[in-house]
Amino acid sequence: MKTTFTPGDEVPRTGVYRVYHDNHRLMHQATLLSGKCFPRCKQCGAAVRFELARVVDDRFVIASRNHVILEDQKDVPRLVKAAGD
Ligand SMILES: [Zn+2]
């Protein structure tokens, strides 16, 4: 069974995942929900890796945003402010 995951992979189990970054940050953990996609990192993008540390019962997971370092999974349109208008 696959044990490490990359951004865009589907989260197989709701649980706590170890998040490994590309040098800019030490490993930390994040709770991710099954059925969602693993998010990209704001800094190292798709270089981030996820490893399941602990399965969590869905009922005990409070709907909350991902760890602040990770991008929101939804595509949020980026507002571009036109200069000079
Ligand atoms: Zn990163």
PDB file of the backbone (N, CA, C, O) and the ligand in Angstrom, with CONECT records:
HET     ZN  A 101       1
ATOM      1  N   MET A   1       0.842  -1.197   0.000  1.00  0.00           N
ATOM      2  CA  MET A   1       0.000   0.000   0.000  1.00  0.00           C
ATOM      3  C   MET A   1       0.873   1.242   0.000  1.00  0.00           C
ATOM      4  O   MET A   1       1.921   1.294   0.643  1.00  0.00           O
ATOM      5  N   LYS A   2       0.420   2.220  -0.725  1.00  0.00           N
ATOM      6  CA  LYS A   2       1.144   3.485  -0.828  1.00  0.00           C
ATOM      7  C   LYS A   2       1.197   4.171   0.540  1.00  0.00           C
ATOM      8  O   LYS A   2       0.189   4.246   1.243  1.00  0.00           O
ATOM      9  N   THR A   3       2.357   4.661   0.903  1.00  0.00           N
ATOM     10  CA  THR A   3       2.469   5.285   2.221  1.00  0.00           C
ATOM     11  C   THR A   3       2.848   6.751   2.157  1.00  0.00           C
ATOM     12  O   THR A   3       2.656   7.478   3.132  1.00  0.00           O
ATOM     13  N   THR A   4       3.379   7.198   1.040  1.00  0.00           N
ATOM     14  CA  THR A   4       3.668   8.626   0.910  1.00  0.00           C
ATOM     15  C   THR A   4       2.864   9.197  -0.249  1.00  0.00           C
ATOM     16  O   THR A   4       2.612   8.527  -1.250  1.00  0.00           O
ATOM     17  N   PHE A   5       2.478  10.424  -0.086  1.00  0.00           N
ATOM     18  CA  PHE A   5       1.557  11.042  -1.034  1.00  0.00           C
ATOM     19  C   PHE A   5       2.070  12.407  -1.454  1.00  0.00           C
ATOM     20  O   PHE A   5       2.845  13.052  -0.748  1.00  0.00           O
ATOM     21  N   THR A   6       1.619  12.822  -2.612  1.00  0.00           N
ATOM     22  CA  THR A   6       2.042  14.109  -3.154  1.00  0.00           C
ATOM     23  C   THR A   6       0.815  14.979  -3.408  1.00  0.00           C
ATOM     24  O   THR A   6      -0.301  14.464  -3.472  1.00  0.00           O
ATOM     25  N   PRO A   7       1.003  16.282  -3.552  1.00  0.00           N
ATOM     26  CA  PRO A   7      -0.140  17.167  -3.803  1.00  0.00           C
ATOM     27  C   PRO A   7      -0.933  16.711  -5.028  1.00  0.00           C
ATOM     28  O   PRO A   7      -0.363  16.397  -6.072  1.00  0.00           O
ATOM     29  N   GLY A   8      -2.255  16.683  -4.880  1.00  0.00           N
ATOM     30  CA  GLY A   8      -3.115  16.238  -5.971  1.00  0.00           C
ATOM     31  C   GLY A   8      -3.595  14.809  -5.782  1.00  0.00           C
ATOM     32  O   GLY A   8      -4.626  14.426  -6.334  1.00  0.00           O
ATOM     33  N   ASP A   9      -2.850  14.005  -5.000  1.00  0.00           N
ATOM     34  CA  ASP A   9      -3.329  12.662  -4.673  1.00  0.00           C
ATOM     35  C   ASP A   9      -4.567  12.774  -3.797  1.00  0.00           C
ATOM     36  O   ASP A   9      -4.733  13.745  -3.058  1.00  0.00           O
ATOM     37  N   GLU A  10      -5.428  11.776  -3.887  1.00  0.00           N
ATOM     38  CA  GLU A  10      -6.592  11.776  -3.010  1.00  0.00           C
ATOM     39  C   GLU A  10      -6.197  11.277  -1.627  1.00  0.00           C
ATOM     40  O   GLU A  10      -5.416  10.334  -1.500  1.00  0.00           O
ATOM     41  N   VAL A  11      -6.738  11.913  -0.593  1.00  0.00           N
ATOM     42  CA  VAL A  11      -6.467  11.491   0.781  1.00  0.00           C
ATOM     43  C   VAL A  11      -7.212  10.175   1.034  1.00  0.00           C
ATOM     44  O   VAL A  11      -8.442  10.158   0.994  1.00  0.00           O
ATOM     45  N   PRO A  12      -6.495   9.071   1.293  1.00  0.00           N
ATOM     46  CA  PRO A  12      -7.153   7.768   1.408  1.00  0.00           C
ATOM     47  C   PRO A  12      -7.889   7.572   2.731  1.00  0.00           C
ATOM     48  O   PRO A  12      -8.931   6.919   2.774  1.00  0.00           O
ATOM     49  N   ARG A  13      -7.353   8.128   3.794  1.00  0.00           N
ATOM     50  CA  ARG A  13      -7.957   7.972   5.126  1.00  0.00           C
ATOM     51  C   ARG A  13      -7.909   9.304   5.832  1.00  0.00           C
ATOM     52  O   ARG A  13      -6.929  10.040   5.721  1.00  0.00           O
ATOM     53  N   THR A  14      -8.969   9.616   6.560  1.00  0.00           N
ATOM     54  CA  THR A  14      -8.901  10.792   7.414  1.00  0.00           C
ATOM     55  C   THR A  14      -7.891  10.523   8.515  1.00  0.00           C
ATOM     56  O   THR A  14      -7.939   9.480   9.166  1.00  0.00           O
ATOM     57  N   GLY A  15      -6.990  11.449   8.721  1.00  0.00           N
ATOM     58  CA  GLY A  15      -5.998  11.210   9.744  1.00  0.00           C
ATOM     59  C   GLY A  15      -4.993  12.330   9.849  1.00  0.00           C
ATOM     60  O   GLY A  15      -5.067  13.353   9.169  1.00  0.00           O
ATOM     61  N   VAL A  16      -4.046  12.083  10.740  1.00  0.00           N
ATOM     62  CA  VAL A  16      -2.951  13.028  10.921  1.00  0.00           C
ATOM     63  C   VAL A  16      -1.822  12.595  10.002  1.00  0.00           C
ATOM     64  O   VAL A  16      -1.381  11.446  10.039  1.00  0.00           O
ATOM     65  N   TYR A  17      -1.365  13.515   9.186  1.00  0.00           N
ATOM     66  CA  TYR A  17      -0.294  13.222   8.243  1.00  0.00           C
ATOM     67  C   TYR A  17       0.951  14.014   8.600  1.00  0.00           C
ATOM     68  O   TYR A  17       0.883  15.179   8.990  1.00  0.00           O
ATOM     69  N   ARG A  18       2.093  13.347   8.457  1.00  0.00           N
ATOM     70  CA  ARG A  18       3.355  14.069   8.575  1.00  0.00           C
ATOM     71  C   ARG A  18       3.589  14.793   7.261  1.00  0.00           C
ATOM     72  O   ARG A  18       3.393  14.230   6.183  1.00  0.00           O
ATOM     73  N   VAL A  19       3.999  16.013   7.359  1.00  0.00           N
ATOM     74  CA  VAL A  19       4.201  16.835   6.166  1.00  0.00           C
ATOM     75  C   VAL A  19       5.682  17.174   6.065  1.00  0.00           C
ATOM     76  O   VAL A  19       6.247  17.821   6.947  1.00  0.00           O
ATOM     77  N   TYR A  20       6.298  16.728   4.980  1.00  0.00           N
ATOM     78  CA  TYR A  20       7.724  16.959   4.774  1.00  0.00           C
ATOM     79  C   TYR A  20       7.911  17.995   3.674  1.00  0.00           C
ATOM     80  O   TYR A  20       7.399  17.847   2.565  1.00  0.00           O
ATOM     81  N   HIS A  21       8.648  19.038   4.001  1.00  0.00           N
ATOM     82  CA  HIS A  21       8.858  20.125   3.036  1.00  0.00           C
ATOM     83  C   HIS A  21      10.251  20.059   2.427  1.00  0.00           C
ATOM     84  O   HIS A  21      11.130  19.325   2.879  1.00  0.00           O
ATOM     85  N   ASP A  22      10.405  20.842   1.403  1.00  0.00           N
ATOM     86  CA  ASP A  22      11.665  20.893   0.682  1.00  0.00           C
ATOM     87  C   ASP A  22      12.606  21.916   1.332  1.00  0.00           C
ATOM     88  O   ASP A  22      12.848  22.993   0.788  1.00  0.00           O
ATOM     89  N   ASN A  23      13.121  21.557   2.489  1.00  0.00           N
ATOM     90  CA  ASN A  23      14.156  22.338   3.194  1.00  0.00           C
ATOM     91  C   ASN A  23      13.723  23.627   3.888  1.00  0.00           C
ATOM     92  O   ASN A  23      14.394  24.058   4.826  1.00  0.00           O
ATOM     93  N   HIS A  24      12.645  24.249   3.469  1.00  0.00           N
ATOM     94  CA  HIS A  24      12.334  25.554   4.051  1.00  0.00           C
ATOM     95  C   HIS A  24      11.719  25.449   5.425  1.00  0.00           C
ATOM     96  O   HIS A  24      11.598  26.442   6.142  1.00  0.00           O
ATOM     97  N   ARG A  25      11.326  24.225   5.795  1.00  0.00           N
ATOM     98  CA  ARG A  25      10.577  24.079   7.032  1.00  0.00           C
ATOM     99  C   ARG A  25      10.745  22.677   7.577  1.00  0.00           C
ATOM    100  O   ARG A  25      10.873  21.725   6.807  1.00  0.00           O
ATOM    101  N   LEU A  26      10.747  22.535   8.892  1.00  0.00           N
ATOM    102  CA  LEU A  26      10.836  21.204   9.482  1.00  0.00           C
ATOM    103  C   LEU A  26       9.515  20.475   9.299  1.00  0.00           C
ATOM    104  O   LEU A  26       8.469  21.074   9.053  1.00  0.00           O
ATOM    105  N   MET A  27       9.606  19.167   9.429  1.00  0.00           N
ATOM    106  CA  MET A  27       8.404  18.352   9.328  1.00  0.00           C
ATOM    107  C   MET A  27       7.383  18.814  10.371  1.00  0.00           C
ATOM    108  O   MET A  27       7.735  19.147  11.503  1.00  0.00           O
ATOM    109  N   HIS A  28       6.134  18.825   9.969  1.00  0.00           N
ATOM    110  CA  HIS A  28       5.069  19.091  10.931  1.00  0.00           C
ATOM    111  C   HIS A  28       3.924  18.153  10.593  1.00  0.00           C
ATOM    112  O   HIS A  28       4.043  17.333   9.683  1.00  0.00           O
ATOM    113  N   GLN A  29       2.822  18.264  11.312  1.00  0.00           N
ATOM    114  CA  GLN A  29       1.706  17.376  11.065  1.00  0.00           C
ATOM    115  C   GLN A  29       0.455  18.176  10.737  1.00  0.00           C
ATOM    116  O   GLN A  29       0.290  19.309  11.189  1.00  0.00           O
ATOM    117  N   ALA A  30      -0.414  17.577   9.954  1.00  0.00           N
ATOM    118  CA  ALA A  30      -1.663  18.230   9.591  1.00  0.00           C
ATOM    119  C   ALA A  30      -2.752  17.169   9.529  1.00  0.00           C
ATOM    120  O   ALA A  30      -2.506  16.033   9.125  1.00  0.00           O
ATOM    121  N   THR A  31      -3.950  17.551   9.931  1.00  0.00           N
ATOM    122  CA  THR A  31      -5.095  16.649   9.835  1.00  0.00           C
ATOM    123  C   THR A  31      -5.779  16.862   8.492  1.00  0.00           C
ATOM    124  O   THR A  31      -6.149  17.981   8.139  1.00  0.00           O
ATOM    125  N   LEU A  32      -5.940  15.775   7.753  1.00  0.00           N
ATOM    126  CA  LEU A  32      -6.544  15.874   6.427  1.00  0.00           C
ATOM    127  C   LEU A  32      -7.731  14.916   6.336  1.00  0.00           C
ATOM    128  O   LEU A  32      -7.737  13.854   6.959  1.00  0.00           O
ATOM    129  N   LEU A  33      -8.721  15.305   5.561  1.00  0.00           N
ATOM    130  CA  LEU A  33      -9.945  14.523   5.442  1.00  0.00           C
ATOM    131  C   LEU A  33      -9.923  13.643   4.207  1.00  0.00           C
ATOM    132  O   LEU A  33      -9.476  14.062   3.139  1.00  0.00           O
ATOM    133  N   SER A  34     -10.413  12.409   4.363  1.00  0.00           N
ATOM    134  CA  SER A  34     -10.455  11.489   3.233  1.00  0.00           C
ATOM    135  C   SER A  34     -11.352  12.041   2.129  1.00  0.00           C
ATOM    136  O   SER A  34     -12.344  12.717   2.401  1.00  0.00           O
ATOM    137  N   GLY A  35     -10.997  11.748   0.895  1.00  0.00           N
ATOM    138  CA  GLY A  35     -11.780  12.198  -0.245  1.00  0.00           C
ATOM    139  C   GLY A  35     -11.316  13.529  -0.804  1.00  0.00           C
ATOM    140  O   GLY A  35     -11.639  13.885  -1.937  1.00  0.00           O
ATOM    141  N   LYS A  36     -10.553  14.266   0.003  1.00  0.00           N
ATOM    142  CA  LYS A  36      -9.998  15.523  -0.485  1.00  0.00           C
ATOM    143  C   LYS A  36      -8.666  15.230  -1.164  1.00  0.00           C
ATOM    144  O   LYS A  36      -8.171  14.104  -1.138  1.00  0.00           O
ATOM    145  N   CYS A  37      -8.112  16.245  -1.760  1.00  0.00           N
ATOM    146  CA  CYS A  37      -6.783  16.092  -2.346  1.00  0.00           C
ATOM    147  C   CYS A  37      -5.737  16.677  -1.413  1.00  0.00           C
ATOM    148  O   CYS A  37      -5.986  17.649  -0.701  1.00  0.00           O
ATOM    149  N   PHE A  38      -4.571  16.069  -1.432  1.00  0.00           N
ATOM    150  CA  PHE A  38      -3.473  16.642  -0.660  1.00  0.00           C
ATOM    151  C   PHE A  38      -3.123  18.007  -1.250  1.00  0.00           C
ATOM    152  O   PHE A  38      -2.984  18.150  -2.465  1.00  0.00           O
ATOM    153  N   PRO A  39      -2.985  18.990  -0.394  1.00  0.00           N
ATOM    154  CA  PRO A  39      -2.733  20.346  -0.879  1.00  0.00           C
ATOM    155  C   PRO A  39      -1.266  20.593  -1.228  1.00  0.00           C
ATOM    156  O   PRO A  39      -0.370  19.869  -0.797  1.00  0.00           O
ATOM    157  N   ARG A  40      -1.062  21.613  -2.002  1.00  0.00           N
ATOM    158  CA  ARG A  40       0.298  22.070  -2.267  1.00  0.00           C
ATOM    159  C   ARG A  40       0.758  22.959  -1.132  1.00  0.00           C
ATOM    160  O   ARG A  40      -0.045  23.451  -0.340  1.00  0.00           O
ATOM    161  N   CYS A  41       2.051  23.155  -1.068  1.00  0.00           N
ATOM    162  CA  CYS A  41       2.611  24.055  -0.070  1.00  0.00           C
ATOM    163  C   CYS A  41       2.764  25.438  -0.688  1.00  0.00           C
ATOM    164  O   CYS A  41       3.071  25.582  -1.871  1.00  0.00           O
ATOM    165  N   LYS A  42       2.540  26.448   0.145  1.00  0.00           N
ATOM    166  CA  LYS A  42       2.681  27.809  -0.363  1.00  0.00           C
ATOM    167  C   LYS A  42       4.116  28.111  -0.775  1.00  0.00           C
ATOM    168  O   LYS A  42       4.359  28.948  -1.644  1.00  0.00           O
ATOM    169  N   GLN A  43       5.053  27.431  -0.150  1.00  0.00           N
ATOM    170  CA  GLN A  43       6.454  27.743  -0.447  1.00  0.00           C
ATOM    171  C   GLN A  43       7.115  26.740  -1.366  1.00  0.00           C
ATOM    172  O   GLN A  43       7.752  27.129  -2.346  1.00  0.00           O
ATOM    173  N   CYS A  44       6.980  25.457  -1.073  1.00  0.00           N
ATOM    174  CA  CYS A  44       7.695  24.492  -1.924  1.00  0.00           C
ATOM    175  C   CYS A  44       6.758  23.804  -2.906  1.00  0.00           C
ATOM    176  O   CYS A  44       7.170  22.878  -3.605  1.00  0.00           O
ATOM    177  N   GLY A  45       5.504  24.243  -2.967  1.00  0.00           N
ATOM    178  CA  GLY A  45       4.589  23.767  -3.998  1.00  0.00           C
ATOM    179  C   GLY A  45       4.401  22.265  -3.978  1.00  0.00           C
ATOM    180  O   GLY A  45       4.061  21.685  -2.947  1.00  0.00           O
ATOM    181  N   ALA A  46       4.621  21.642  -5.111  1.00  0.00           N
ATOM    182  CA  ALA A  46       4.376  20.207  -5.259  1.00  0.00           C
ATOM    183  C   ALA A  46       5.511  19.361  -4.697  1.00  0.00           C
ATOM    184  O   ALA A  46       5.454  18.133  -4.773  1.00  0.00           O
ATOM    185  N   ALA A  47       6.536  19.987  -4.138  1.00  0.00           N
ATOM    186  CA  ALA A  47       7.658  19.215  -3.580  1.00  0.00           C
ATOM    187  C   ALA A  47       7.316  18.647  -2.209  1.00  0.00           C
ATOM    188  O   ALA A  47       8.048  17.808  -1.683  1.00  0.00           O
ATOM    189  N   VAL A  48       6.215  19.095  -1.630  1.00  0.00           N
ATOM    190  CA  VAL A  48       5.848  18.638  -0.296  1.00  0.00           C
ATOM    191  C   VAL A  48       5.362  17.181  -0.357  1.00  0.00           C
ATOM    192  O   VAL A  48       4.734  16.769  -1.331  1.00  0.00           O
ATOM    193  N   ARG A  49       5.661  16.414   0.695  1.00  0.00           N
ATOM    194  CA  ARG A  49       5.264  15.011   0.770  1.00  0.00           C
ATOM    195  C   ARG A  49       4.468  14.768   2.046  1.00  0.00           C
ATOM    196  O   ARG A  49       4.699  15.397   3.078  1.00  0.00           O
ATOM    197  N   PHE A  50       3.521  13.833   1.944  1.00  0.00           N
ATOM    198  CA  PHE A  50       2.660  13.517   3.082  1.00  0.00           C
ATOM    199  C   PHE A  50       2.786  12.045   3.427  1.00  0.00           C
ATOM    200  O   PHE A  50       2.882  11.191   2.546  1.00  0.00           O
ATOM    201  N   GLU A  51       2.783  11.761   4.725  1.00  0.00           N
ATOM    202  CA  GLU A  51       2.873  10.381   5.177  1.00  0.00           C
ATOM    203  C   GLU A  51       1.880  10.204   6.311  1.00  0.00           C
ATOM    204  O   GLU A  51       1.851  10.998   7.252  1.00  0.00           O
ATOM    205  N   LEU A  52       1.064   9.158   6.220  1.00  0.00           N
ATOM    206  CA  LEU A  52       0.053   8.936   7.248  1.00  0.00           C
ATOM    207  C   LEU A  52       0.708   8.586   8.579  1.00  0.00           C
ATOM    208  O   LEU A  52       1.473   7.626   8.670  1.00  0.00           O
ATOM    209  N   ALA A  53       0.406   9.363   9.600  1.00  0.00           N
ATOM    210  CA  ALA A  53       0.956   9.120  10.926  1.00  0.00           C
ATOM    211  C   ALA A  53      -0.059   8.398  11.812  1.00  0.00           C
ATOM    212  O   ALA A  53       0.299   7.516  12.591  1.00  0.00           O
ATOM    213  N   ARG A  54      -1.314   8.780  11.684  1.00  0.00           N
ATOM    214  CA  ARG A  54      -2.330   8.249  12.598  1.00  0.00           C
ATOM    215  C   ARG A  54      -3.698   8.427  11.964  1.00  0.00           C
ATOM    216  O   ARG A  54      -4.043   9.517  11.509  1.00  0.00           O
ATOM    217  N   VAL A  55      -4.467   7.365  11.936  1.00  0.00           N
ATOM    218  CA  VAL A  55      -5.839   7.448  11.414  1.00  0.00           C
ATOM    219  C   VAL A  55      -6.725   8.059  12.487  1.00  0.00           C
ATOM    220  O   VAL A  55      -6.605   7.732  13.668  1.00  0.00           O
ATOM    221  N   VAL A  56      -7.605   8.940  12.070  1.00  0.00           N
ATOM    222  CA  VAL A  56      -8.520   9.616  12.989  1.00  0.00           C
ATOM    223  C   VAL A  56      -9.944   9.313  12.547  1.00  0.00           C
ATOM    224  O   VAL A  56     -10.250   9.322  11.354  1.00  0.00           O
ATOM    225  N   ASP A  57     -10.801   9.048  13.508  1.00  0.00           N
ATOM    226  CA  ASP A  57     -12.207   8.837  13.200  1.00  0.00           C
ATOM    227  C   ASP A  57     -12.804  10.150  12.690  1.00  0.00           C
ATOM    228  O   ASP A  57     -12.656  11.197  13.320  1.00  0.00           O
ATOM    229  N   ASP A  58     -13.476  10.080  11.547  1.00  0.00           N
ATOM    230  CA  ASP A  58     -14.046  11.287  10.945  1.00  0.00           C
ATOM    231  C   ASP A  58     -14.915  12.084  11.919  1.00  0.00           C
ATOM    232  O   ASP A  58     -14.967  13.312  11.862  1.00  0.00           O
ATOM    233  N   ARG A  59     -15.581  11.376  12.794  1.00  0.00           N
ATOM    234  CA  ARG A  59     -16.508  12.061  13.710  1.00  0.00           C
ATOM    235  C   ARG A  59     -15.778  12.989  14.670  1.00  0.00           C
ATOM    236  O   ARG A  59     -16.375  13.901  15.241  1.00  0.00           O
ATOM    237  N   PHE A  60     -14.487  12.750  14.842  1.00  0.00           N
ATOM    238  CA  PHE A  60     -13.735  13.561  15.804  1.00  0.00           C
ATOM    239  C   PHE A  60     -12.982  14.698  15.136  1.00  0.00           C
ATOM    240  O   PHE A  60     -12.265  15.460  15.785  1.00  0.00           O
ATOM    241  N   VAL A  61     -13.156  14.794  13.847  1.00  0.00           N
ATOM    242  CA  VAL A  61     -12.462  15.865  13.145  1.00  0.00           C
ATOM    243  C   VAL A  61     -13.399  17.049  12.989  1.00  0.00           C
ATOM    244  O   VAL A  61     -14.459  16.942  12.373  1.00  0.00           O
ATOM    245  N   ILE A  62     -13.009  18.142  13.536  1.00  0.00           N
ATOM    246  CA  ILE A  62     -13.789  19.358  13.400  1.00  0.00           C
ATOM    247  C   ILE A  62     -13.411  20.001  12.070  1.00  0.00           C
ATOM    248  O   ILE A  62     -12.234  20.174  11.756  1.00  0.00           O
ATOM    249  N   ALA A  63     -14.420  20.344  11.313  1.00  0.00           N
ATOM    250  CA  ALA A  63     -14.143  20.972  10.017  1.00  0.00           C
ATOM    251  C   ALA A  63     -13.331  22.241  10.236  1.00  0.00           C
ATOM    252  O   ALA A  63     -13.791  23.192  10.867  1.00  0.00           O
ATOM    253  N   SER A  64     -12.172  22.234   9.728  1.00  0.00           N
ATOM    254  CA  SER A  64     -11.323  23.405   9.906  1.00  0.00           C
ATOM    255  C   SER A  64     -10.385  23.515   8.722  1.00  0.00           C
ATOM    256  O   SER A  64     -10.231  22.578   7.939  1.00  0.00           O
ATOM    257  N   ARG A  65      -9.786  24.631   8.609  1.00  0.00           N
ATOM    258  CA  ARG A  65      -8.870  24.833   7.499  1.00  0.00           C
ATOM    259  C   ARG A  65      -7.594  24.053   7.753  1.00  0.00           C
ATOM    260  O   ARG A  65      -7.262  23.710   8.888  1.00  0.00           O
ATOM    261  N   ASN A  66      -6.912  23.791   6.699  1.00  0.00           N
ATOM    262  CA  ASN A  66      -5.636  23.103   6.814  1.00  0.00           C
ATOM    263  C   ASN A  66      -4.642  23.979   7.559  1.00  0.00           C
ATOM    264  O   ASN A  66      -4.859  25.167   7.797  1.00  0.00           O
ATOM    265  N   HIS A  67      -3.571  23.345   7.903  1.00  0.00           N
ATOM    266  CA  HIS A  67      -2.487  24.087   8.521  1.00  0.00           C
ATOM    267  C   HIS A  67      -2.156  25.303   7.667  1.00  0.00           C
ATOM    268  O   HIS A  67      -2.215  25.256   6.438  1.00  0.00           O
ATOM    269  N   VAL A  68      -1.816  26.361   8.326  1.00  0.00           N
ATOM    270  CA  VAL A  68      -1.669  27.655   7.650  1.00  0.00           C
ATOM    271  C   VAL A  68      -0.640  27.637   6.522  1.00  0.00           C
ATOM    272  O   VAL A  68      -0.743  28.427   5.584  1.00  0.00           O
ATOM    273  N   ILE A  69       0.332  26.765   6.598  1.00  0.00           N
ATOM    274  CA  ILE A  69       1.368  26.745   5.565  1.00  0.00           C
ATOM    275  C   ILE A  69       0.850  26.150   4.255  1.00  0.00           C
ATOM    276  O   ILE A  69       1.432  26.366   3.192  1.00  0.00           O
ATOM    277  N   LEU A  70      -0.241  25.406   4.344  1.00  0.00           N
ATOM    278  CA  LEU A  70      -0.739  24.743   3.145  1.00  0.00           C
ATOM    279  C   LEU A  70      -1.815  25.584   2.465  1.00  0.00           C
ATOM    280  O   LEU A  70      -2.602  26.266   3.122  1.00  0.00           O
ATOM    281  N   GLU A  71      -1.830  25.523   1.179  1.00  0.00           N
ATOM    282  CA  GLU A  71      -2.814  26.292   0.430  1.00  0.00           C
ATOM    283  C   GLU A  71      -4.194  25.676   0.584  1.00  0.00           C
ATOM    284  O   GLU A  71      -4.332  24.473   0.806  1.00  0.00           O
ATOM    285  N   ASP A  72      -5.198  26.507   0.466  1.00  0.00           N
ATOM    286  CA  ASP A  72      -6.560  26.008   0.462  1.00  0.00           C
ATOM    287  C   ASP A  72      -6.737  25.092  -0.736  1.00  0.00           C
ATOM    288  O   ASP A  72      -6.180  25.339  -1.805  1.00  0.00           O
ATOM    289  N   GLN A  73      -7.518  24.030  -0.551  1.00  0.00           N
ATOM    290  CA  GLN A  73      -7.674  23.058  -1.624  1.00  0.00           C
ATOM    291  C   GLN A  73      -8.560  23.573  -2.748  1.00  0.00           C
ATOM    292  O   GLN A  73      -8.456  23.120  -3.888  1.00  0.00           O
ATOM    293  N   LYS A  74      -9.419  24.505  -2.427  1.00  0.00           N
ATOM    294  CA  LYS A  74     -10.276  25.067  -3.472  1.00  0.00           C
ATOM    295  C   LYS A  74      -9.482  26.063  -4.305  1.00  0.00           C
ATOM    296  O   LYS A  74      -8.531  26.682  -3.828  1.00  0.00           O
ATOM    297  N   ASP A  75      -9.880  26.197  -5.516  1.00  0.00           N
ATOM    298  CA  ASP A  75      -9.249  27.192  -6.365  1.00  0.00           C
ATOM    299  C   ASP A  75      -9.852  28.548  -6.058  1.00  0.00           C
ATOM    300  O   ASP A  75     -10.996  28.833  -6.412  1.00  0.00           O
ATOM    301  N   VAL A  76      -9.086  29.356  -5.411  1.00  0.00           N
ATOM    302  CA  VAL A  76      -9.560  30.690  -5.073  1.00  0.00           C
ATOM    303  C   VAL A  76      -9.047  31.651  -6.140  1.00  0.00           C
ATOM    304  O   VAL A  76      -7.840  31.771  -6.347  1.00  0.00           O
ATOM    305  N   PRO A  77      -9.959  32.328  -6.809  1.00  0.00           N
ATOM    306  CA  PRO A  77      -9.482  33.259  -7.834  1.00  0.00           C
ATOM    307  C   PRO A  77      -8.655  34.375  -7.212  1.00  0.00           C
ATOM    308  O   PRO A  77      -9.043  34.978  -6.212  1.00  0.00           O
ATOM    309  N   ARG A  78      -7.553  34.624  -7.803  1.00  0.00           N
ATOM    310  CA  ARG A  78      -6.673  35.646  -7.263  1.00  0.00           C
ATOM    311  C   ARG A  78      -7.070  36.996  -7.867  1.00  0.00           C
ATOM    312  O   ARG A  78      -7.128  37.160  -9.086  1.00  0.00           O
ATOM    313  N   LEU A  79      -7.333  37.929  -7.003  1.00  0.00           N
ATOM    314  CA  LEU A  79      -7.747  39.254  -7.470  1.00  0.00           C
ATOM    315  C   LEU A  79      -6.506  40.038  -7.892  1.00  0.00           C
ATOM    316  O   LEU A  79      -5.532  40.159  -7.148  1.00  0.00           O
ATOM    317  N   VAL A  80      -6.577  40.544  -9.067  1.00  0.00           N
ATOM    318  CA  VAL A  80      -5.478  41.352  -9.566  1.00  0.00           C
ATOM    319  C   VAL A  80      -5.952  42.798  -9.613  1.00  0.00           C
ATOM    320  O   VAL A  80      -6.900  43.144 -10.317  1.00  0.00           O
ATOM    321  N   LYS A  81      -5.284  43.601  -8.867  1.00  0.00           N
ATOM    322  CA  LYS A  81      -5.682  45.003  -8.803  1.00  0.00           C
ATOM    323  C   LYS A  81      -5.017  45.754  -9.953  1.00  0.00           C
ATOM    324  O   LYS A  81      -3.795  45.745 -10.102  1.00  0.00           O
ATOM    325  N   ALA A  82      -5.830  46.387 -10.740  1.00  0.00           N
ATOM    326  CA  ALA A  82      -5.279  47.145 -11.859  1.00  0.00           C
ATOM    327  C   ALA A  82      -4.695  48.449 -11.344  1.00  0.00           C
ATOM    328  O   ALA A  82      -5.344  49.189 -10.604  1.00  0.00           O
ATOM    329  N   ALA A  83      -3.501  48.710 -11.734  1.00  0.00           N
ATOM    330  CA  ALA A  83      -2.833  49.919 -11.269  1.00  0.00           C
ATOM    331  C   ALA A  83      -3.275  51.118 -12.086  1.00  0.00           C
ATOM    332  O   ALA A  83      -3.399  51.038 -13.308  1.00  0.00           O
ATOM    333  N   GLY A  84      -3.509  52.220 -11.410  1.00  0.00           N
ATOM    334  CA  GLY A  84      -3.753  53.474 -12.105  1.00  0.00           C
ATOM    335  C   GLY A  84      -5.203  53.771 -12.447  1.00  0.00           C
ATOM    336  O   GLY A  84      -5.512  54.885 -12.870  1.00  0.00           O
ATOM    337  N   ASP A  85      -6.113  52.795 -12.274  1.00  0.00           N
ATOM    338  CA  ASP A  85      -7.500  53.077 -12.643  1.00  0.00           C
ATOM    339  C   ASP A  85      -8.251  53.735 -11.493  1.00  0.00           C
ATOM    340  O   ASP A  85      -9.435  54.044 -11.625  1.00  0.00           O
TER     341      ASP A  85
HETATM  342 ZN    ZN A 101       6.765  23.592   1.943  1.00  0.00          ZN2+
END
